[in-house]
């Protein structure tokens, strides 16, 4: 690891390569862990974010309001784990 920063375009290309090539989890995790260990720059995060947004599927609905049940489940499970640890 040389600890070099990626440009915004390089970070976007990294994410695209991981998703297009349908790489195994280990192959995707390696560069992302390296970014975390090095410390992500704003440009790297922006490039990854832009690449994710370009691939996102826009959902349309007749409903005016939505409830994010997936996030609620994640938060609830984390809270229950935290509470169990406090009791122990």
ChimeraX attribute file (.defattr): number of C-alpha atoms within 10 A of each C-alpha:
attribute: neighborCount
match mode: 1-to-1
recipient: residues
	/A:1	7
	/A:2	6
	/A:3	10
	/A:4	8
	/A:5	15
	/A:6	17
	/A:7	16
	/A:8	20
	/A:9	15
	/A:10	15
	/A:11	22
	/A:12	22
	/A:13	15
	/A:14	20
	/A:15	19
	/A:16	17
	/A:17	13
	/A:18	16
	/A:19	14
	/A:20	9
	/A:21	8
	/A:22	11
	/A:23	12
	/A:24	10
	/A:25	9
	/A:26	8
	/A:27	11
	/A:28	16
	/A:29	13
	/A:30	11
	/A:31	14
	/A:32	14
	/A:33	11
	/A:34	14
	/A:35	20
	/A:36	11
	/A:37	11
	/A:38	14
	/A:39	12
	/A:40	15
	/A:41	15
	/A:42	11
	/A:43	17
	/A:44	21
	/A:45	17
	/A:46	17
	/A:47	22
	/A:48	20
	/A:49	16
	/A:50	17
	/A:51	19
	/A:52	15
	/A:53	11
	/A:54	11
	/A:55	11
	/A:56	9
	/A:57	8
	/A:58	7
	/A:59	5
	/A:60	6
	/A:61	7
	/A:62	5
	/A:63	6
	/A:64	5
	/A:65	6
	/A:66	7
	/A:67	7
	/A:68	7
	/A:69	9
	/A:70	9
	/A:71	10
	/A:72	11
	/A:73	11
	/A:74	10
	/A:75	12
	/A:76	12
	/A:77	12
	/A:78	12
	/A:79	12
	/A:80	11
	/A:81	11
	/A:82	11
	/A:83	11
	/A:84	10
	/A:85	9
	/A:86	8
	/A:87	6
	/A:88	5
